[in-house]
Amino acid sequence: MSEAVPVPDPDARPAAPSRSGLASRDLAQVATGAGLIAVLGLPGAISVLGSAVPITLQTLGVMLVGSLLGARRGALAVLTLLVLVAAGLPLLAGGRGGLGVFAGPSAGYLVGWVVGAWVIGRLVERGRPGYRWGRGLVANLVGGIAVVYAVGVPVQAWRTGVPLPETALLAAAFLPGDLVKAVLATGVAVSVHRALPDLLVGRPAPAGGGSGSSEAPG
């Protein structure tokens, strides 16, 4: 005897999509981004003669989270790291942590990280569908360098008492390394978005293609 086929109830509403799964995924990505920036602080910091602000790899992490996670999640990843730093965890390069770092010469750069990650992510998102090398590089140059310097240099001058033009010249020592980081972050982002084309939109690709097909990588 064959089994009876259940008849769907025409009055039954379809199950609403779970918001918790999406939120959990976002939270996991934010936490991973914060962890990535923290890990890039492990090699330490390089002090530049005459500058109170060291060179670190963590700016590469800021560029990466903006490029990979977009504006909101990228900025939240940086903000999460800074909250943990403010709580006393030594997550900045050189083992720095605590509220004191937000009163020092690097404070403006830390704030600039949040704004810079958001700008990078916003510029990348405006270029969807896909992630393209040219736009990604411009986003990293604008958000990861110009925006961070625009916030960081004036605060550094204020906290150190060094005139702004002289502080700007000291900050120029960061430029060669930051340009390399921008190129590297863009290259990594191109590869990641090619493998995970829906990463920027924060949701898995719909099954079966059609009108809701996933974005093509750049």
C-alpha positions in Angstrom: 0.0 0.0 0.0 1.4 3.4 -1.0 1.8 6.1 1.6 -0.7 9.0 1.6 0.7 12.2 0.3 0.2 15.0 2.8 -1.9 17.9 1.4 -0.6 21.4 2.3 -3.0 23.6 4.1 -3.9 26.6 1.8 -4.4 28.8 4.8 -1.0 28.1 6.4 1.5 30.9 6.2 5.0 30.1 5.0 7.6 30.2 7.6 9.3 33.5 8.0 13.1 33.5 7.3 15.1 33.3 10.4 16.7 36.7 11.3 18.8 35.1 14.0 20.9 33.1 11.5 21.8 36.3 9.5 22.5 38.2 12.7 24.7 35.4 14.0 26.6 35.3 10.8 27.1 39.0 10.9 28.3 38.8 14.5 30.7 36.0 13.6 32.2 38.1 10.7 32.5 41.2 12.9 34.3 39.1 15.6 36.6 37.5 12.9 37.4 40.9 11.5 38.3 42.2 15.0 40.4 39.1 15.6 42.2 39.6 12.3 43.2 43.2 13.2 44.4 42.0 16.6 46.5 39.1 15.1 48.2 41.6 12.7 49.4 43.4 15.8 51.4 40.4 17.0 54.5 41.2 14.9 54.8 44.3 17.0 55.5 47.9 16.0 58.3 49.8 14.4 59.2 53.2 15.9 60.0 55.9 13.4 62.7 58.4 14.5 61.0 61.6 15.5 57.5 60.3 15.5 55.4 59.3 18.5 53.2 57.0 16.4 54.7 53.6 15.4 54.3 51.7 12.1 52.2 48.6 12.5 50.5 46.0 10.3 47.1 46.6 11.8 46.2 49.2 9.2 46.3 46.4 6.8 43.6 44.7 8.9 41.5 47.8 8.8 41.7 47.9 5.0 40.8 44.2 4.8 37.7 44.3 7.1 36.4 47.3 5.1 37.1 45.6 1.8 35.7 42.2 2.8 32.8 43.0 5.1 31.5 46.4 3.8 30.8 49.6 5.6 28.7 48.5 8.6 30.3 45.3 9.5 33.8 46.6 8.8 33.4 49.6 11.0 31.9 47.4 13.7 34.8 45.0 13.6 37.2 47.9 14.2 35.0 49.3 16.9 34.8 45.9 18.6 38.6 45.8 18.7 38.8 49.3 20.2 36.2 48.5 22.9 38.3 45.5 23.9 41.4 47.7 23.9 39.7 50.3 26.1 38.7 47.5 28.5 42.4 46.8 29.0 43.2 44.0 26.5 46.7 44.5 25.0 45.5 44.0 21.4 47.3 46.9 19.8 50.7 46.4 18.3 53.4 46.3 20.9 51.0 45.0 23.5 49.3 48.3 24.1 45.9 48.5 25.7 43.8 50.4 28.2 42.1 53.8 28.1 45.5 55.5 28.1 46.0 54.8 24.4 43.0 57.0 23.6 44.7 60.0 25.2 48.0 59.5 23.4 49.4 60.5 20.0 47.9 57.5 18.3 44.3 58.3 19.4 43.3 60.0 16.2 44.6 57.2 14.1 42.5 54.7 16.1 39.4 56.8 15.6 40.4 57.1 11.9 40.4 53.3 11.6 36.7 53.2 12.3 35.8 55.9 9.9 38.3 54.6 7.3 36.9 51.1 7.4 33.4 52.5 6.9 34.5 54.6 3.9 36.3 51.7 2.3 33.3 49.5 2.7 30.9 52.1 1.4 33.0 52.7 -1.7 33.3 49.0 -2.3 29.5 48.5 -1.8 28.7 51.3 -4.3 30.7 49.3 -6.9 28.5 46.2 -6.7 27.9 43.7 -8.2 31.2 42.2 -7.6 34.5 43.5 -6.4 36.8 45.1 -8.9 40.5 45.7 -8.5 40.5 49.4 -9.5 37.6 50.5 -7.3 39.0 48.3 -4.4 42.4 50.0 -4.6 40.9 53.5 -4.7 38.7 52.6 -1.7 41.7 51.5 0.3 43.7 54.5 -0.7 40.9 56.9 0.2 39.6 55.2 3.3 42.7 53.3 4.5 45.1 56.2 4.0 43.6 59.6 3.3 40.8 59.3 5.9 43.0 57.8 8.6 45.6 60.5 8.1 43.0 63.2 8.0 41.9 62.3 11.5 45.1 61.0 12.9 47.6 63.7 11.9 45.8 66.7 13.5 45.3 64.7 16.8 48.9 63.6 16.8 50.0 67.3 16.4 47.6 68.3 19.2 48.8 65.6 21.6 52.5 66.0 20.9 52.6 69.8 20.6 54.4 69.5 17.3 53.2 71.9 14.6 50.8 70.4 12.1 53.0 70.8 9.0 55.9 69.1 10.8 53.6 66.3 12.0 52.3 65.8 8.5 55.9 65.4 7.3 56.6 62.9 10.0 53.4 61.0 9.0 54.7 60.8 5.4 57.1 58.1 6.6 54.0 55.8 6.8 53.1 56.3 3.2 55.3 53.8 1.4 54.3 51.0 3.7 50.6 52.0 3.6 50.6 52.0 -0.2 52.0 48.5 -0.1 49.3 47.5 2.4 46.6 49.0 0.1 47.8 47.0 -2.9 48.0 43.8 -0.7 44.6 44.3 0.8 43.1 44.8 -2.6 44.7 41.7 -4.0 43.4 39.6 -1.0 39.9 41.1 -1.3 39.8 40.2 -5.0 40.6 36.6 -4.3 38.2 36.3 -1.3 35.3 37.9 -3.2 35.9 35.6 -6.1 35.5 32.7 -3.8 32.7 34.2 -1.7 30.8 36.6 -4.1 28.0 37.2 -1.6 30.2 38.3 1.3 29.5 42.0 0.9 25.8 41.5 1.0 26.0 39.4 4.2 23.7 36.6 3.0 24.2 33.3 1.3 23.5 33.0 -2.4 20.0 31.8 -3.3 19.8 28.3 -4.6 19.0 27.7 -8.2 20.2 31.0 -9.7 17.5 32.9 -11.5 16.7 36.5 -10.9 18.3 36.2 -7.4 21.6 34.9 -8.7 24.7 35.7 -6.8 26.9 38.7 -7.8 29.6 38.1 -10.2 33.1 38.6 -8.9 35.1 41.5 -10.3 
